[in-house]
């Protein structure tokens, strides 16, 4: 799942505290709405000695852990209103950016004077890190766990990275979606990382292409015919289980931490309103074991004729400060064994999620010291996936980075990626911005071979490459690959976001032309404020393009009213019928998003399905900017590239103006 903030507080602290303290203050901002300007260097120089007093104290009482803003009364008025950071004009949220930059500055300052300047007291550094974490408003047990788990990796990166990182090096990655980057220096520059070598279509010679068909220039809608289609394939898309072995029914679910619904230190007794539900909870809670069993049993009974299952990752819970290799493996083995028992003989194609690694989100390069590599996880999944995949044929790429390709009994080629290294919370990105590039080159080469062999391909990955939480170094190169091979990519399938969404990939040089689509499976977990769901796709058995998509779910509020009965699963909607489409082709979906741009009512219907008709989210609602963001998220496949979205709205205005002028 995407919002894993807590483990990274050592450096950034870009969290709810900032929004509550800064944006929620009652004091007026600068006169007549003109923003105050904050000089970052002056602010940090003022902050450093005041924080030092707290960090170097022998003991610190809880009431001494006050936010930065309370330590700097001379800045309180300026930071309570509208302000800008000098030199960071692109920052979309100045408060979050400022907190990130200052937290990083403080930690790096203390690290340098302690380690680099010869004192060598590593424990002192991590004591400081824990206290910075506490100043950011996090609970002591969470700060202790996060720093203890990640400290060695952080130290390794700082000792071995050249040049030594500056605060903006950290914040521009972690806060990529907020453009928290110094003016004139941005991670969006292609020169910051390597590129994939892409074979031009003109160099390809294959019997699959007729004279009138130019490879690499059209979408999957223009696939050359092969033979008449038969009975559609039924494939279940399952993702983001997030099994919590310690889920405790009835415990206080309003724990005010990063994850709840288990016994935690200093947890207040539950009330009727705060007690964790039997089948899960809309608050920051994962899935009890009986909830995991229920979804598997329901799928088996409801869909007795499944041709395959696509599983796009995340079995492990969100308690990122309390994991180990052993507990992660126990949870994964338990879920994989359940899948094998429940769906005997059904092909299952799995990929890794960002939570499967330990510590969470960390997928290391192969050129680091052996103790830090992710080899243990790749060896474990080779053992676990042996029932489903030809392990000896794919062991090389599994061992290299947890990715693979296989043919299937029903004819489509599966490419299972491990794109978790692109997740912006992966600390190894600060060691190298492009260490994942060999996997992307392998993806290109695999698609090239599939093109020459006249194969169709389904790509499975956990993190949606179009998401702002996927580092642009991956996103941009992946988008180039998708555009080049869109004519053989019959479908892309992701998880991670937990919502029911789809995304259109547009040509980089023509934001009016979509070429490929990616589908997200949602989640079986309720984390956060969501109903559990899974999806069922019907595919053409020859071209392997989706013919229909169904989303199945149950309402968590209703399920928890009758804990002694199984939840009432139902088909929430079928995509074609709900959105009145003739098919699920790229062209049809492109026309659909144009309808969304023209009609807030239709876009609202999409937003409701995206949120899986969650009771708390429907109550919160979505209008204006929220709806525009929902539409832009469909058509944005590269960070900060808003051209396709802007074009949709420009055309919508033209169409609406024409309609008004004609009196229709």
C-alpha positions as CSV (number, residue, x, y, z in Angstrom):
1,X,0.0,0.0,0.0
2,X,1.1,3.5,-0.8
3,X,0.8,5.6,2.3
4,X,3.6,4.2,4.4
5,X,4.9,7.4,6.1
6,X,6.0,6.3,9.5
7,X,9.2,4.4,8.8
8,X,10.7,7.4,7.0
9,X,10.3,9.9,9.8
10,X,14.0,9.8,10.5
11,X,14.6,12.1,7.6
12,X,11.4,13.7,6.5
13,X,8.5,13.9,8.9
14,X,6.1,15.1,6.2
15,X,3.0,14.1,8.1
16,X,-0.4,14.9,9.5
17,X,1.2,16.9,12.3
18,X,2.3,19.6,9.9
19,X,-1.1,19.9,8.3
20,X,-2.8,20.0,11.7
21,X,-0.4,22.5,13.3
22,X,0.2,24.8,10.4
23,X,-2.9,24.7,8.3
24,X,-5.3,24.3,11.1
25,X,-4.1,27.3,13.1
26,X,-6.6,30.2,13.7
27,X,-4.0,33.0,13.3
28,X,-4.3,35.0,10.2
29,X,-1.6,34.7,7.5
30,X,0.2,37.6,5.9
31,X,-1.6,40.9,5.1
32,X,-4.2,40.9,2.3
33,X,-3.3,37.3,1.4
34,X,0.2,37.9,0.1
35,X,2.3,35.0,1.2
36,X,5.2,35.4,3.7
37,X,8.5,34.2,2.4
38,X,10.7,31.9,4.5
39,X,14.4,31.8,4.0
40,X,15.2,28.1,4.5
41,X,18.8,28.6,5.7
42,X,17.8,31.2,8.3
43,X,14.9,29.0,9.5
44,X,17.2,26.0,9.9
45,X,19.9,28.0,11.6
46,X,17.3,29.3,14.1
47,X,15.9,25.8,14.6
48,X,19.1,23.9,15.1
49,X,20.2,25.2,18.5
50,X,16.7,24.9,20.0
51,X,16.3,21.3,18.8
52,X,19.9,20.6,20.0
53,X,18.8,21.4,23.6
54,X,16.2,18.7,23.5
55,X,18.2,16.1,21.6
56,X,21.3,16.4,23.8
57,X,19.3,16.3,27.1
58,X,20.0,13.2,29.2
59,X,16.3,12.6,29.5
60,X,13.3,14.3,27.8
61,X,9.8,14.3,29.3
62,X,6.9,13.8,27.0
63,X,5.7,17.4,27.4
64,X,9.0,18.6,26.1
65,X,8.4,17.0,22.7
66,X,6.7,20.0,21.1
67,X,6.5,20.7,17.3
68,X,9.2,22.7,15.7
69,X,6.8,25.7,15.4
70,X,6.5,25.9,19.1
71,X,10.2,26.0,19.4
72,X,10.4,29.1,17.1
73,X,7.8,31.6,18.4
74,X,9.3,34.3,16.0
75,X,8.1,32.1,13.1
76,X,4.8,31.1,14.5
77,X,2.7,33.8,12.9
78,X,4.4,33.4,9.5
79,X,4.0,29.6,9.5
80,X,0.3,29.8,10.6
81,X,-0.8,31.3,7.3
82,X,0.2,31.4,3.7
83,X,3.9,31.2,3.1
84,X,6.5,30.4,0.5
85,X,10.0,29.0,0.8
86,X,12.6,31.0,-1.0
87,X,14.3,28.9,-3.7
88,X,11.5,26.3,-3.7
89,X,8.9,28.0,-5.8
90,X,7.6,24.7,-7.3
91,X,6.6,23.2,-3.9
92,X,2.9,22.5,-4.0
93,X,2.6,22.3,-0.2
94,X,5.1,24.6,1.5
95,X,4.4,23.3,5.0
96,X,5.2,19.7,4.2
97,X,8.2,20.7,2.2
98,X,9.5,22.9,5.0
99,X,9.1,20.1,7.5
100,X,10.8,17.6,5.2
101,X,13.8,19.9,4.5
102,X,14.2,20.9,8.2
103,X,14.0,17.3,9.5
104,X,16.5,16.2,6.9
105,X,18.8,19.1,7.7
106,X,18.7,18.4,11.4
107,X,19.4,14.8,11.1
108,X,22.2,15.2,8.5
109,X,23.8,17.9,10.7
110,X,23.9,15.7,13.8
111,X,25.0,12.8,11.7
112,X,27.9,14.7,10.2
113,X,29.2,16.1,13.5
114,X,28.9,12.7,15.2
115,X,30.1,10.3,12.6
116,X,31.9,12.2,9.8
117,X,33.8,14.4,12.2
118,X,35.2,11.5,14.2
119,X,33.2,11.0,17.3
120,X,31.9,7.7,15.9
121,X,29.1,7.3,18.4
122,X,26.5,5.6,16.3
123,X,24.1,5.2,19.2
124,X,24.1,8.9,19.7
125,X,22.9,9.4,16.1
126,X,20.0,7.1,16.5
127,X,19.0,8.6,19.8
128,X,18.8,11.9,18.0
129,X,16.8,10.3,15.2
130,X,14.3,8.9,17.6
131,X,13.9,12.3,19.3
132,X,13.4,14.1,16.0
133,X,10.7,11.5,15.3
134,X,9.1,12.3,18.6
135,X,9.2,16.1,17.9
136,X,7.2,15.3,14.7
137,X,4.4,14.0,16.9
138,X,4.9,10.2,16.7
139,X,4.5,7.8,19.6
140,X,7.6,6.6,21.3
141,X,7.2,2.9,20.5
142,X,6.8,3.7,16.8
143,X,9.9,5.9,16.7
144,X,11.9,3.3,18.5
145,X,10.8,0.5,16.2
146,X,11.3,2.5,12.9
147,X,14.8,3.8,13.8
148,X,16.0,0.4,15.1
149,X,14.8,-1.4,12.0
150,X,16.1,1.1,9.4
151,X,19.1,2.6,11.2
152,X,21.7,0.2,9.7
153,X,20.5,0.7,6.1
154,X,20.4,4.5,6.5
155,X,24.0,4.4,7.9
156,X,25.2,2.2,5.0
157,X,23.7,4.6,2.4
158,X,25.1,7.7,4.1
159,X,28.6,6.1,4.4
160,X,28.7,4.8,0.8
161,X,26.7,7.4,-1.2
162,X,28.8,9.9,-3.3
163,X,28.3,12.7,-3.0
164,X,26.9,13.0,0.5
165,X,23.2,13.8,0.3
166,X,21.7,17.3,0.8
167,X,18.3,17.7,2.4
168,X,16.8,18.5,-1.0
169,X,18.2,15.2,-2.4
170,X,16.0,13.4,0.1
171,X,12.9,15.5,-0.1
172,X,12.7,15.7,-3.9
173,X,12.3,11.9,-4.0
174,X,10.2,11.3,-0.9
175,X,7.9,14.3,-1.8
176,X,8.1,13.8,-5.5
177,X,4.3,14.4,-5.8
178,X,4.7,17.8,-4.0
179,X,7.6,19.0,-6.2
180,X,9.6,19.8,-3.1
181,X,12.8,20.6,-5.0
182,X,15.2,23.5,-5.2
183,X,14.6,25.8,-8.2
184,X,16.7,24.8,-11.2
185,X,17.5,21.3,-9.8
186,X,14.9,18.6,-10.2
187,X,14.7,14.8,-10.2
188,X,12.5,15.1,-13.2
189,X,15.5,15.8,-15.4
190,X,16.2,12.7,-17.6
191,X,20.0,13.3,-17.2
192,X,19.7,12.2,-13.6
193,X,19.5,8.6,-14.5
194,X,20.1,6.1,-17.3
195,X,17.7,5.3,-20.1
196,X,16.4,2.0,-21.6
197,X,17.8,1.1,-25.0
198,X,14.6,0.8,-27.1
199,X,14.7,-1.0,-30.4
200,X,12.8,1.0,-33.1
201,X,9.9,-0.7,-34.8
202,X,11.5,-0.4,-38.2
203,X,14.2,-2.8,-37.1
204,X,11.7,-5.5,-36.3
205,X,10.9,-8.1,-38.9
206,X,8.1,-10.5,-37.9
207,X,5.6,-12.6,-39.7
208,X,2.9,-11.3,-37.4
209,X,2.7,-8.0,-39.3
210,X,0.9,-7.4,-42.5
211,X,2.1,-4.7,-44.9
212,X,-0.5,-2.3,-43.7
213,X,0.4,-2.8,-40.0
214,X,3.3,-0.7,-38.6
215,X,4.5,-2.2,-35.3
216,X,4.9,0.0,-32.3
217,X,2.6,2.7,-33.6
218,X,-0.8,1.6,-32.6
219,X,-2.7,0.4,-29.5
220,X,-3.9,-3.1,-28.7
221,X,-7.2,-2.2,-30.4
222,X,-5.4,-2.7,-33.7
223,X,-4.0,-6.1,-33.0
224,X,-3.8,-8.1,-36.3
225,X,-6.4,-11.0,-36.4
226,X,-5.3,-14.5,-35.5
227,X,-8.4,-16.7,-35.5
228,X,-11.9,-16.7,-34.3
229,X,-12.4,-16.3,-30.6
230,X,-14.0,-19.0,-28.4
231,X,-15.2,-19.2,-24.8
232,X,-13.9,-16.2,-22.8
233,X,-11.2,-16.8,-20.1
234,X,-12.1,-16.1,-16.5
235,X,-9.3,-14.6,-14.5
236,X,-9.6,-13.3,-10.9
237,X,-7.5,-10.3,-9.9
238,X,-6.6,-10.4,-6.2
239,X,-4.4,-7.9,-4.4
240,X,-3.4,-6.2,-1.2
241,X,-4.5,-8.7,1.5
242,X,-2.5,-7.2,4.3
243,X,-3.0,-10.0,6.8
244,X,-2.6,-9.0,10.4
245,X,-1.9,-12.1,12.6
246,X,-2.4,-10.0,15.7
247,X,-5.7,-8.4,14.7
248,X,-7.8,-8.2,17.9
249,X,-11.6,-7.9,17.6
250,X,-13.0,-5.3,20.0
251,X,-9.7,-3.5,20.7
252,X,-9.6,0.3,20.4
253,X,-9.3,0.9,16.6
254,X,-8.7,4.7,17.1
255,X,-5.1,4.3,18.2
256,X,-3.7,7.4,16.5
257,X,-0.7,5.6,15.1
258,X,0.1,4.4,11.6
259,X,-1.9,1.2,12.0
260,X,-4.4,0.0,14.6
261,X,-6.6,-2.9,15.6
262,X,-4.1,-4.8,17.7
263,X,-2.7,-4.4,21.2
264,X,-0.4,-1.4,21.3
265,X,1.4,0.4,24.2
266,X,-0.7,2.9,26.1
267,X,-3.8,2.1,24.2
268,X,-6.9,3.4,25.8
269,X,-9.8,1.0,26.4
270,X,-12.3,0.6,23.6
271,X,-15.7,2.1,23.6
272,X,-18.7,1.1,21.5
273,X,-17.7,3.6,18.9
274,X,-14.0,2.8,18.8
275,X,-14.0,-1.0,19.0
276,X,-12.5,-2.9,16.1
277,X,-15.1,-4.7,14.0
278,X,-15.1,-8.5,13.5
279,X,-14.6,-8.4,9.8
280,X,-12.3,-5.5,9.7
281,X,-12.4,-1.8,10.4
282,X,-12.6,1.3,8.3
283,X,-9.9,2.9,10.3
284,X,-6.1,2.2,9.8
285,X,-6.6,-1.5,10.2
286,X,-5.6,-4.6,8.3
287,X,-7.3,-8.0,7.8
288,X,-8.0,-10.7,10.5
289,X,-7.3,-14.3,9.5
290,X,-10.9,-15.2,9.2
291,X,-11.3,-12.3,6.8
292,X,-8.6,-13.6,4.6
293,X,-10.2,-17.1,4.6
294,X,-13.6,-15.7,3.8
295,X,-12.5,-13.9,0.6
296,X,-10.8,-17.0,-0.6
297,X,-13.7,-19.2,0.2
298,X,-16.2,-16.8,-1.4
299,X,-14.2,-16.7,-4.7
300,X,-14.0,-20.5,-4.8
301,X,-17.8,-20.9,-4.3
302,X,-18.9,-17.9,-6.4
303,X,-16.5,-18.6,-9.4
304,X,-16.1,-22.4,-9.7
305,X,-14.6,-22.2,-13.2
306,X,-11.5,-19.9,-12.9
307,X,-8.8,-20.2,-15.6
308,X,-6.2,-18.3,-13.5
309,X,-5.6,-15.9,-10.7
310,X,-3.4,-12.8,-10.9
311,X,-2.1,-11.8,-7.4
312,X,-0.4,-8.4,-7.4
313,X,1.2,-8.4,-4.0
314,X,1.1,-7.2,-0.4
315,X,0.4,-9.9,2.1
316,X,2.2,-8.4,5.1
317,X,0.6,-5.9,7.5
318,X,1.2,-2.1,7.8
319,X,2.9,-2.3,11.2
320,X,6.2,-1.3,9.6
321,X,7.9,-0.7,12.9
322,X,7.3,-4.2,14.1
323,X,8.3,-6.7,11.4
324,X,11.0,-9.3,10.9
325,X,12.1,-11.7,8.2
326,X,10.7,-14.5,10.2
327,X,7.2,-13.0,10.9
328,X,6.9,-11.8,7.3
329,X,7.7,-15.3,6.0
330,X,5.2,-17.0,8.4
331,X,2.4,-14.7,7.2
332,X,3.3,-15.2,3.5
333,X,3.6,-18.9,3.9
334,X,0.2,-19.0,5.6
335,X,-1.6,-17.1,2.9
336,X,0.2,-18.9,0.0
337,X,-0.7,-22.3,1.6
338,X,-4.4,-21.1,1.9
339,X,-4.4,-20.2,-1.8
340,X,-3.0,-23.6,-2.8
341,X,-5.6,-25.4,-0.7
342,X,-8.5,-23.3,-1.9
343,X,-7.6,-23.2,-5.6
344,X,-6.0,-26.6,-6.3
345,X,-5.0,-26.9,-10.0
346,X,-5.7,-23.3,-10.7
347,X,-2.7,-21.4,-12.2
348,X,-1.7,-18.4,-10.0
349,X,0.7,-15.7,-11.1
350,X,2.0,-13.7,-8.2
351,X,4.3,-10.7,-7.7
352,X,5.8,-9.1,-4.7
353,X,4.4,-6.1,-2.8
354,X,6.4,-3.4,-1.1
355,X,5.4,-4.8,2.4
356,X,6.9,-8.3,1.7
357,X,10.5,-7.0,2.3
358,X,12.1,-6.4,5.7
359,X,12.3,-3.6,6.6
360,X,9.2,-2.7,4.6
361,X,9.7,-1.0,1.2
362,X,13.4,-1.7,1.0
363,X,14.5,-3.6,-2.1
364,X,18.3,-3.3,-2.3
365,X,20.7,-3.1,-5.3
366,X,22.8,-6.2,-6.0
367,X,26.1,-4.3,-5.6
368,X,25.7,-3.6,-1.9
369,X,27.1,-5.7,1.0
370,X,25.5,-9.1,1.1
371,X,24.0,-8.5,4.5
372,X,21.8,-5.7,3.0
373,X,20.6,-7.5,-0.2
374,X,17.1,-8.8,-0.7
375,X,18.3,-12.3,-1.8
376,X,16.7,-13.9,1.3
377,X,13.2,-12.9,0.0
378,X,13.9,-14.0,-3.6
379,X,15.0,-17.4,-2.3
380,X,11.8,-17.6,-0.2
381,X,9.4,-16.8,-3.0
382,X,11.2,-19.3,-5.3
383,X,10.3,-22.0,-2.7
384,X,6.7,-20.7,-2.2
385,X,5.9,-20.2,-5.9
386,X,7.2,-23.5,-7.0
387,X,3.6,-24.9,-7.1
388,X,2.6,-22.3,-9.7
389,X,5.6,-21.4,-11.7
390,X,8.4,-23.3,-13.6
391,X,11.0,-22.1,-11.0
392,X,14.1,-23.6,-12.7
393,X,13.3,-21.7,-15.9
394,X,12.9,-18.4,-14.1
395,X,15.3,-18.8,-11.2
396,X,17.8,-16.4,-12.8
397,X,15.6,-13.4,-12.8
398,X,13.9,-14.3,-9.5
399,X,17.3,-14.3,-7.9
400,X,18.4,-11.1,-9.7
401,X,15.4,-9.0,-8.6
402,X,12.2,-11.0,-8.0
403,X,10.8,-10.7,-11.5
404,X,10.0,-13.3,-14.2
405,X,8.2,-14.2,-17.4
406,X,6.3,-17.4,-18.3
407,X,4.1,-18.7,-20.9
408,X,0.6,-19.8,-19.8
409,X,-1.6,-22.9,-20.6
410,X,-4.1,-20.5,-22.2
411,X,-1.6,-18.8,-24.5
412,X,-0.9,-15.3,-23.2
413,X,2.6,-14.5,-21.9
414,X,2.9,-13.2,-18.3
415,X,5.5,-10.7,-17.3
416,X,5.6,-10.4,-13.5
417,X,7.6,-7.4,-12.5
418,X,9.1,-6.4,-9.1
419,X,8.8,-2.6,-9.5
420,X,8.8,-2.0,-5.7
421,X,12.3,-0.4,-6.0
422,X,10.5,2.6,-7.7
423,X,8.4,3.3,-4.6
424,X,9.6,6.6,-3.3
425,X,9.7,5.3,0.3
426,X,12.4,2.8,-0.8
427,X,15.5,4.2,0.9
428,X,17.8,2.6,-1.6
429,X,16.8,5.2,-4.1
430,X,19.1,7.6,-2.2
431,X,21.9,5.2,-2.8
432,X,21.2,5.1,-6.6
433,X,18.5,6.7,-8.6
434,X,18.5,4.1,-11.3
435,X,19.7,0.8,-9.9
436,X,16.5,-0.8,-11.2
437,X,17.3,0.0,-14.8
438,X,18.5,-3.6,-15.7
439,X,15.0,-4.9,-14.9
440,X,13.4,-2.3,-17.3
441,X,15.9,-3.3,-20.0
442,X,15.0,-6.9,-19.4
443,X,11.3,-5.9,-19.8
444,X,12.0,-4.3,-23.1
445,X,14.0,-7.3,-24.3
446,X,11.3,-9.7,-23.2
447,X,8.6,-7.7,-25.0
448,X,10.8,-7.6,-28.1
449,X,11.1,-11.4,-28.1
450,X,7.3,-11.7,-27.6
451,X,6.7,-9.3,-30.5
452,X,8.9,-11.5,-32.7
453,X,7.2,-14.6,-31.6
454,X,3.7,-13.2,-32.3
455,X,2.7,-13.4,-28.6
456,X,0.3,-11.3,-26.5
457,X,1.4,-10.1,-23.1
458,X,-0.2,-9.4,-19.7
459,X,2.1,-7.3,-17.3
460,X,1.6,-7.7,-13.6
461,X,3.2,-5.3,-11.1
462,X,2.5,-4.1,-7.6
463,X,3.1,-0.3,-7.7
464,X,1.2,1.4,-10.5
465,X,3.9,3.1,-12.6
466,X,1.5,6.0,-13.2
467,X,1.3,6.7,-9.5
468,X,3.2,9.7,-8.1
469,X,4.6,7.4,-5.4
470,X,6.5,5.6,-8.2
471,X,9.8,7.4,-8.8
472,X,9.9,9.2,-12.2
473,X,13.1,7.4,-13.2
474,X,11.1,4.2,-13.5
475,X,7.8,5.8,-14.6
476,X,9.3,7.7,-17.6
477,X,11.2,4.7,-19.0
478,X,8.3,2.3,-18.4
479,X,6.0,4.6,-20.2
480,X,8.4,4.6,-23.2
481,X,8.4,0.8,-23.2
482,X,4.6,0.6,-23.0
483,X,4.2,3.0,-25.9
484,X,6.7,1.0,-28.0
485,X,5.0,-2.4,-27.4
486,X,1.4,-1.3,-26.8
487,X,0.3,-3.4,-29.8
488,X,1.2,-6.6,-28.0
489,X,0.4,-5.6,-24.4
490,X,-3.1,-6.8,-24.0
491,X,-3.4,-5.7,-20.3
492,X,-1.6,-4.3,-17.3
493,X,-2.6,-5.2,-13.8
494,X,-1.5,-3.4,-10.6
495,X,-2.3,-3.2,-6.8
496,X,-0.9,-1.0,-4.1
497,X,-3.4,1.9,-4.2
498,X,-6.3,-0.1,-2.7
499,X,-8.8,1.7,-4.9
500,X,-10.8,0.5,-7.9
501,X,-9.2,2.5,-10.7
502,X,-7.9,2.3,-14.2
503,X,-5.3,4.3,-16.1
504,X,-4.7,5.3,-19.7
505,X,-1.2,5.6,-21.2
506,X,-1.0,8.3,-23.9
507,X,1.7,8.8,-26.5
508,X,4.5,11.0,-25.1
509,X,4.5,13.2,-28.2
510,X,0.7,13.2,-28.6
511,X,-1.4,13.6,-25.4
512,X,-4.6,13.2,-27.5
513,X,-3.9,9.6,-28.3
514,X,-4.2,6.7,-25.7
515,X,-2.3,3.5,-26.5
516,X,-2.7,1.2,-23.5
517,X,-4.7,0.7,-20.3
518,X,-3.7,-0.5,-16.8
519,X,-6.3,-1.9,-14.3
520,X,-6.0,-1.8,-10.5
521,X,-7.3,-4.7,-8.5
522,X,-8.2,-2.6,-5.4
523,X,-7.7,-4.5,-2.2
524,X,-9.2,-7.2,0.1
525,X,-8.0,-5.2,3.1
526,X,-10.1,-2.3,4.5
527,X,-7.0,-0.1,5.0
528,X,-8.0,2.7,5.0
529,X,-11.8,3.6,4.9
530,X,-12.5,1.0,2.2
531,X,-14.6,-2.0,1.6
532,X,-12.9,-5.3,0.7
533,X,-13.0,-6.3,-3.0
534,X,-11.6,-8.4,-5.7
535,X,-12.1,-8.4,-9.5
536,X,-13.1,-10.9,-12.2
537,X,-12.0,-10.3,-15.8
538,X,-13.4,-12.0,-18.9
539,X,-10.7,-12.1,-21.6
540,X,-10.9,-12.9,-25.3
541,X,-9.1,-16.3,-25.5
542,X,-7.2,-15.3,-28.6
543,X,-6.3,-11.7,-28.4
544,X,-6.4,-11.7,-24.5
545,X,-7.9,-8.2,-24.4
546,X,-10.5,-7.8,-21.6
547,X,-14.1,-8.2,-22.6
548,X,-15.6,-7.3,-19.2
549,X,-14.5,-6.5,-15.7
550,X,-16.6,-7.2,-12.6
551,X,-15.9,-5.8,-9.1
552,X,-17.1,-7.8,-6.2
553,X,-17.2,-6.5,-2.6
554,X,-19.2,-6.4,0.6
555,X,-20.2,-3.4,2.8
556,X,-18.1,-3.5,5.9
557,X,-20.6,-1.5,8.0
558,X,-23.3,-4.2,7.3
559,X,-20.9,-7.1,7.8
560,X,-19.8,-6.0,11.2
561,X,-23.5,-5.7,12.4
562,X,-23.7,-9.5,12.1
563,X,-20.3,-10.9,13.1
564,X,-21.7,-14.4,13.5
565,X,-22.6,-14.5,9.7
566,X,-20.3,-14.5,6.7
567,X,-20.3,-11.1,4.8
568,X,-22.8,-10.7,2.0
569,X,-20.5,-10.4,-1.1
570,X,-22.2,-9.0,-4.2
571,X,-21.2,-7.8,-7.6
572,X,-20.8,-4.0,-7.2
573,X,-20.9,-3.4,-10.9
574,X,-19.8,-4.6,-14.4
575,X,-17.6,-2.0,-16.1
576,X,-19.3,-2.0,-19.6
577,X,-22.8,-1.8,-18.2
578,X,-22.1,0.7,-15.5
579,X,-20.4,3.2,-17.8
580,X,-22.4,2.3,-20.9
581,X,-19.5,1.2,-23.1
582,X,-19.6,-1.0,-26.2
583,X,-16.3,-2.7,-25.1
584,X,-13.2,-2.1,-23.0
585,X,-11.0,-1.1,-25.9
586,X,-8.5,1.8,-25.4
587,X,-10.6,3.9,-27.8
588,X,-13.8,3.3,-25.8
589,X,-12.0,4.2,-22.5
590,X,-10.6,7.3,-24.1
591,X,-14.1,8.4,-25.1
592,X,-15.2,7.6,-21.5
593,X,-12.7,9.9,-19.9
594,X,-13.8,12.7,-22.3
595,X,-17.3,12.2,-21.0
596,X,-15.9,12.5,-17.4
597,X,-14.3,15.8,-18.3
598,X,-17.6,17.1,-19.7
599,X,-19.8,15.9,-16.9
600,X,-19.2,16.2,-13.1
601,X,-22.1,13.8,-12.6
602,X,-20.5,11.1,-14.6
603,X,-17.1,11.7,-13.0
604,X,-18.7,11.5,-9.6
605,X,-20.1,8.1,-10.5
606,X,-16.5,7.0,-11.4
607,X,-15.2,8.4,-8.1
608,X,-17.8,6.5,-6.1
609,X,-16.8,3.2,-7.8
610,X,-13.1,4.1,-7.3
611,X,-13.7,4.4,-3.5
612,X,-15.7,1.1,-3.6
613,X,-18.8,2.9,-2.2
614,X,-17.1,3.2,1.1
615,X,-19.5,4.6,3.8
616,X,-17.0,7.0,5.3
617,X,-15.7,8.2,2.0
618,X,-19.1,8.7,0.5
619,X,-20.0,10.7,3.6
620,X,-16.9,12.9,3.0
621,X,-17.7,13.3,-0.7
622,X,-15.7,14.7,-3.6
623,X,-16.3,17.9,-5.6
624,X,-14.3,20.5,-7.5
625,X,-10.6,20.0,-7.3
626,X,-11.0,16.5,-5.8
627,X,-12.9,15.4,-8.9
628,X,-10.5,17.0,-11.2
629,X,-7.6,15.2,-9.5
630,X,-9.6,11.9,-9.9
631,X,-9.8,12.5,-13.6
632,X,-6.2,13.6,-14.0
633,X,-5.0,10.5,-12.2
634,X,-6.6,8.4,-14.9
635,X,-4.6,10.0,-17.7
636,X,-1.3,11.0,-16.0
637,X,1.4,8.3,-16.6
638,X,4.4,10.4,-15.8
639,X,5.0,12.7,-12.8
640,X,4.0,16.3,-13.5
641,X,2.8,15.6,-17.1
642,X,-0.6,17.1,-17.0
643,X,-1.0,17.6,-20.8
644,X,-3.5,14.8,-21.4
645,X,-5.7,16.0,-18.5
646,X,-5.5,19.6,-19.6
647,X,-6.4,18.6,-23.2
648,X,-9.5,16.7,-21.9
649,X,-10.8,19.8,-20.1
650,X,-9.9,22.1,-23.0
651,X,-12.0,19.9,-25.3
652,X,-14.8,19.6,-22.8
653,X,-15.0,23.4,-22.7
654,X,-15.1,23.6,-26.5
655,X,-17.7,20.9,-26.7
656,X,-19.9,22.5,-24.0
657,X,-19.5,26.0,-25.6
658,X,-20.5,24.5,-29.0
659,X,-23.5,22.8,-27.5
660,X,-24.6,26.0,-25.7
661,X,-24.2,28.1,-28.8
662,X,-26.3,25.7,-30.9
663,X,-29.0,25.8,-28.2
664,X,-29.0,22.0,-27.7
